[in-house]
């Protein structure tokens, strides 16, 4: 596990993130805004949850593999397979009878805190608390339609990832490419895959495939959910939306955001932080005790015992937060440090904490800030009235029936945008 984290973490350096903002985050967000213009003109209601999920899948494809899924425009077997796998993950997280209990398995997660029958097929960012594994009783996989479909989907994803790795590896070896600095970046292909292959880390091909598969399947799912719930919360609170739009107008002055702009988008960032407090992804963390321990409240834990940590309940506890159920972005000091597990005494843990904290936290937060900045800059959003927006949980928190909105194009007026900071 530590070796794999050491291999992945260096790829997420400042230069890489800066390039991703310009080449990937902005471009993908612009493309979605352009595609939504017809809906804005016609007044058609749009399921923004579905659109954000497509957008973030394209982002992950380009940033991790330098591969364009173009899920906003086309359907493909790979895209269908990803969503089939995600649906199976959600289903297995709530199934009472684990009939796929391990007899053979696709691959083993980097996380050892769950027994196989409890893991099922969970997909999430590396070390964020879930596994990327599929466990089967083989005879059932051949006769139950849902399991047949899930097995076929995983085969498609595995094959695609392996082909992308092989293609990139051949290029790296042909060019004799090797990392020559701490913030190395291939200008033609700045993807994480290219960095990992050029780094010549001692990571087996199976480990590399599994780590990248986890990023592919779930790296987009978490950020898509963050964008969904943040836009929902802002749309419910007109004063917060106006304040976020005014800030974007003042900072960006009608242009696209850059990496350096992010630090000035303070209120927008705090809105995302507050959204992750109210709707954390994942909502539950799972860990296994290595040694016997006694938790606060005199709860005794035996070695090997599994512990479920409800991030959702911690984040909404009135014992921990004032106005715990309310959307209050300014509860986090706008001029203070980015809230995290340490400076909030573990009251705020959207990315977990400790040695198994999500390695992609900066990437995910940057992506959400950039995409949301472009959306509130270019569009106005109005919730379709009388829709029942309720939650369903699994690896992330989804809406039950989608998030439908009416859109209208917005003309920013940066010269007159007031400062509300």
N, C-alpha and C positions, 0 to 999 in steps of 0.2 A: 504494500500500500504506500509506504513512504517513498519507495523508489518511483512509483508511478506519479505521485504528487510532485516529486522533484523534477520529473520529466515535463509535466504539463505546466506548472506554475511559471517557469521562465518565459514561456511563449506569450504570456499575457502581460508583456511589459508596456511601458508608456508609448513607445513608438508604434507598436502594433495597434494599441487601442486608438491612437490618434489617426492612424490610417483607416481603421475600421469605421470611425465616425464619418470620415469624408467619403470613402469609397463604397461603404456597405450600408451603414445605418441611414445616412441621408438619402442615398439613392433608392433604397427599398421603400422608405417612407414617402419620398416624392412620387414613386411609381404608383403606390396605393392611392395617394391623394388625387393623382391624375385620373385613375380609374373610377374614383368616386364622384367625379364632377358630373357625369351624366345623371347619377342618382340624386345629386344635389339639385340639379336643374329640374328634374321630373318630380321631385318630392317623394321618391320611392324610399320606403323604410329599409334600412341596412342593418344586418346583424353584425355589429362591430366585433363581437367576440370571435366570430368565424374569420373575419377579415384580419384581425390582429394575429390570430393563430397562423394564417397563411403567410402574413408578412414576416413573422419571426422565424418561421421555417426557412424562408428564403435567406434571411440573415444568417442563420446557422449554417446553411449549405455553403454560402459564399465564404464566411469567415473561418469555418473549420476545414472545409475541403476545397475551396475555390471552385465550387460546383453550383450552378444556378438551377434550382428546382423550378423556378418560375411558377410557383404554385398559385400566384395571383391570376395567372392567365391560362394555365393548362392543367389538365389532369394527367397523371402518370401512375404507373404501377408502384413506383417508389413512394409517392405521396400517399396513395391509397394504403400502402402497407404500413407507413408510419402511423396513420390515424387508426388503422385496425389494431396495431400494437398498443396504442394509447388506450383505446376503448377496452381492450382485454386487460390492461393494467388496472383500469378503474374497476372493472367487473371483479377481478380477482381480489382487489383490496376489500371488497364488501361481501364476497361469497362466504357463506357459512360452512359449506362442505368443500374442503380442498381436494377435489378428486384428481387434480393433476399432481398430487404429492410425489416428491422426487423418486423416480426410478432411473431416469437419465436426465441430463440437463444440457442446455444450450451453452451456457457459460456461467461462471461463478462471479458474483459481485465482489467489488473491492470492499464492500461493507460486510462485516461478519456478525452484525448485531442481531440478525434475524435467523430463525430456523427456516429451512427451505419451504415448509408448507405455509409459513406465514409470509414469505417473500412473494411467492407467485411471480408474476411478471411486472415488477415495478420499475419504472424508468425515471431517472432524475439526474441532475447534475452530479458530477463526481463528488463523492463524500458528503452529499447533502442529506443522506439518511435513507435512501432507497436503493434498491438493487436493479440491475438490468438483466434479469434472468428469466428463463422460461423453463418450467418444470413439467414433466409429462409422465403419466402412465400411458405408455405407448399404445396399447389397444384402444384406449378412449380417444386418443388423438386421431385415430383412423375412422371413428364412427360418429363422433359428436361434431356437428357442423361448425360450431363456434371454435372448437379446438383445431379443426382442420384449417379453418381460415386463419387463425392465429399463427399456426405453424408455417403456413405458406407465406404469411406476411413477414415473419422473422427471417425466413430463408431469402426473401427478396431483399430485405434490408442488409443482411449479412453479405450477400453477394455484391450488392452495390458498394458497400463500404470497402470490401476486399478489392474490388476492381479499382476504386479510386486510390487506395493505398498502393496497389501494384503499379498503376500508371505514374503516380507521383514518385515512387521509389525508383522507377526506371529513369526518370528525368534527372533526379538528384544524383544517381550513380553515374549516369552518362556525362554529367557536367562536373562530376567530382566535387559537388557542393558540400561545404562544411562551415559550420558557424565560426565566425571570426570576431565576435564581440558580444557583450552582454545583451545589447538590444539589436541583435541581428534580425534583419528582415529582408526577404527576397522581394524586390520591387515588383516583379512580374506576377509572383504568386505569394502574397503575404499570409497565407493560411496557416492555421495551427498545424495541420498535417505536414506541410512543407518544413516548418520549423522542427518538428519532432524527428522527421527523417534526416534532416541535415545535422541535427544535434548528435546523431549516432549514439543515443542513449541505449543502455542495455535493457531494452523493453522488448519482450517477445512479440511476434506478429499477432498472436491471439490477444495478448493484453492490449496492444495498440488498437486492434480492431474493436475490442469490447469498450475501451475507454471512449473512443470516437463515436461508437454506436450510442453510448449513453448520452453524449453531448448532442448527437443528432436527434434522437427521439425525444429527449426531454429538455434540452437547452432552450428550445423554442417554446415549449409548453408553459414553463414557469413565467417567462417574460410576457408571453401573450396574455396570461391571466392577470399579471400586474397591470398591464395597459388597460385591460377590460375594466377592472374594478376601479382604477384611478379615474378613468374617463367617466364612469358611472357616478362616482362620488362628486367629482367636479360639476357634472351636469345637474346633479341634485341641489347643488349649492351655488347659485348664480354669482354671489359675491366672490366666492373662491375662484370660479372660472374667470370672471372679469379681472381679478387680481393676477391670475396666472397669465392671461393673454396680454395684459398691460406690461408685465415684466418681460415677456417674450418680445413684444414690440420694442420696448426700450433697449433691451440688450442686443437683439439681432438686427434691428432697423431694416427689416424686410428681407434679409439674406438668410442663408442656411447656417445652422450652428456649426461651430468648430470645437475641437477638443478644449481649447482655451476658454470658450464661452461657457462651458458647463459650470464652472465655479461661480459665475454670475447669475445663473438661473436658480437662485436660492429658494424662492417660494415654490417653483415648479418641482424642484427636488424634494422639498419637504412635503409636498402633496403626495409624491410617490412614496416617501418614507411612511407617511401616515396611512396610505392605502395598504402598504405591506404590514402595517401594524394590525389593521382591521381585517385584512384578508391575506394571511401569510401563506407562502408556498415553499415547502409543504406545510400543511396545518398541524402535522404531528411528526415528531422525530422519534426514532427508535434506537435504543442503545442496549448493549448487554454488559452487565457488570463483570469485570475481570476478576475482582477480588471482593470478599465480603465487605459491606459498608453499612453505615447508618446515615440516612438522609435526615435533613431538618424535619422536626416533628416526630423524631424517634422511629422513623420507618426503617426497618431492617431489610437489607438486600443481600441475598446470597450470591456467591460467585456463580456465574452462568445464568443469572436471572435476567429476563428481558424487561426493559423499562420503556414505557411509552410517555413521551413528553409532549403535552398538548400546548403547542405554540399559540394556537388560536385562543385558548383559555387564558394563558398568561397575558397575551396582548390585550385582552378585553376585560381583565380583572379590575374591579373597582378598588381592590386592595393595593393594586400596583399603579393604576393610572387614575387621574382625575378626569371626569367626563369620559369614562372609558369607552362608551359605545358611540361617541360622537366623532365626526370628522373634523379635526382641529389641526391643520398642518403646522400652525405656528406654535404648537406645544413643543416642537423641536426648535431651539434657538436658531434663527436664520443666519446669524453670524458666528455660531458655534461650530464645533467639529461635526462631521457626518456621524449621526447616531449609529452605534454598533453595540455589540454585546458587552464590551468592556466598559465603555463610558456611560452605559445605562445600567450597569450592575446586572446584566443578563435579563433585564426587563424587556429588551427589544432584540429578538434573535431571528430575524427573517431569513438569515443565511446560516443558522446554527452558530456554533462557536467552538473554540478549542481546536485540536489537531484535525478534526474532521469537518471543519467549516468549509462551506462551498468554495471551491477554487475559482469559480467564475463570477464571484459577487460583483467585482468592478465592471466586468464586461456587461453583465445583465443590467446593472443600474445605469451605466452609460447609454446602453441601447434604449432603455425605457425613457430616459430624459430626452435624448435626441429625437426619438420618434414622436413623443408627446408634444415636444416643442414645435415640431413642424406641423402637427395636426391642429393644435390650438392656434397657430399662426395663420393657417390657411382656411380653417373651417370653423363654423359654428355647429353645435350639437344640441339636439333637443330630444329628450327621451320620448318615445312613443307612449302616449297616455294609456293607462289602464292595463298595461302588461304586468304580468306577475313575475317579478325578478326575484327568484329564490335561489338558494345555494344547493349544490351537490358536491360532495367531497370525495377525494381519492388521493392521487399523488399531488393534485393541486385542487383549488377551490374553483369550480365552474358555476356558471348560471345553469339553471335547470332547463330553460327554454331559449337561451340566447339573450343578447342585449341589443334590442332594436332601437334605432335612432333615425330621426330625420336630420338631414344635413343641409347646410347652405354655405356657399362660398363666402369667405370673409376677406375683406380688403384691409390689411393692416395699415395704420397711419402712424408710422414711427416718429414723425416729426412732432406729433402732438400727444404721443402716448405718455400719460402721467406716470410718475414714479410713486408706487404705493408701498415701497419697502419701509 
